[in-house]
Amino acid sequence: MELSDWRDRIDALDRKLVELLNQRARCVLSLAPLKKRTGLPIYEPKREQEVLDNIAAHNGGPLAAEALRRVFERIIDEMRSIQRPLMEDDTK
């Protein structure tokens, strides 16, 4: 394959990643009302560790486990930030 072919393939994969991240975000947004109703916090360290453990267990490389951990820590942080407005107290 030529350089342009590889770049086209990477661009297509990036578009898939964007779609998957948006699907994940929609799930997170759907969870917010349930968390609010049941009094669960936005930040749940135990659940986040489960997510990171799941990622590590399914990593076939070539990305190092620590690299994926950093990527997913950032993803999780962004997901918390989109949940936050939905979890705020309505009595303010």
Protein Blocks (a to p, Z undefined) as FASTA:
>chain_A
ZZklmmmmmmmmmmmmmmmmmmmmmmmmmmmmmmmmnopafblfklmmmmmmmmmmmpgb
jbdfklmmmmmmmmmmmmmmmmmmmmpcfkZZ
